[in-house]
Amino acid sequence: MMISRSKEVNAKVILESINGYLLMGVMFTLLIALVMFLNPASFNFPDSLSEAGGSASNFSDYIYFSLVTMSTLGYGDVIPTTSAAKSLATFISVSGQLYIAIIIAMLVGKFASQKH
């Protein structure tokens, strides 16, 4: 993790932190896809998002749900229906907020300690 080892905050460090957040979203997207593969009724995707009548068959639906949940925006249009899906959604939202809190705290602390 180069962000924690860096001595100063610069554009590279900020881009690395953004990349980390997006990669975390991709990882959660793959976990959602796995849960949906194991039980296609785990999430209720509305017909407007998916052509499959309530169950997502499009990978972009998984990306959408992952990022909306990770940012705790939560539109409420996709609903986890099983206990595994609810646990995953909770884990995603808590992890997204912890990542932001920890990374922002590190970046602000490093920036404040820099000599200008």
N, C-alpha and C positions, 0 to 999 in steps of 0.2 A: 504494500500500500504506500505508494509514493506521496500521497497527500499528507500522511502523518509524519513522514521523514523529511519533508521539505522544510527548509529554513525560512523561506519567505513566500509570501503570496504573490503569484504572478498569473498571467493568462494561462499558462500551461497547467498550473495547479487547479485553477477554476475549471478548465476544460476536463481535467481528469476527474474532478468531483462530479461533473455533469455526466460524463461517460459512466462512472460507477453507478449513478442513479438509474440511468437508462439500461445498463446491463442487468441491474437488479430487476427492472421491469421485465426484461426478456426472460430471466430465470423464472420469475413468477408466472409468466405467460406459459412457459413449458410445464410448470407444475399444474396449472389450470387445464392444459391440454391432456396431461396424464390423468387427472381426476375425471375429466370428461370421457376419456377413452375407457376408463374402468367402469364408469357409470354415466351414461349419456344424459341421465335425468338429474345430474348434480346441480346444474345451474338452469334457471329458467330465463332464456334469452327471448325478448319479445320478437314478434314476427317482423317488425320493422328492421331489426338488426340481422335477422337470419331468415333464410327461405325455408328452413327445415321445420317450421311450425312450432317453434318454442325451444328447440335444442340447437345450439350453435354448431354449424358445420364449417364455419369460416374462421380461419386462424386470426384474422383481423378483429373478430369479435372478442377473442381471448386477450389480444393485446389491449383493446379498448378497456375491457373490464379490469385487467391488471393495472393499467396506469391510472384509471379513475379511482380504483380502490386504494392504490399505493399513495396517491396524493390526498386521500380521504375526501375527495370531492363528492363522490357517491351520488350520482344522479338518481339511483333507485330503479332504473329500467331493467337491470339484470339482477336476478335474485338467487342467492345460493339456497338450494332446497334440501340438501342432505347435511348431516352433521359434519362430514368430512369437508364439504364445500364451505360451510359456515366457519369451520375452524381455519381453513386456508384463507378465507377472506379476512378474518380477524388478524391472522398472522401477517398478511400482506399489508394491511393498514397500519398496524403497529410498527412493522419493520420500516415502512416508508417514512413514517414520522420520526422514528429514532435515527434513521440515516440522516435526514435533513437536520435534526437538532444537533447531532454529534458533529457532522461535517461543518455546518455553519459555525458552531462554537469553536472548532479547531481553526477555521479560516479567520474568524474575527480575532481570536487570540493571537495567532501568528501575525496578522496584519497590525494589531495594536502594539506588538512587541518589536516591530520593525523600526529601524532608525531611518527617518526621512531626511 
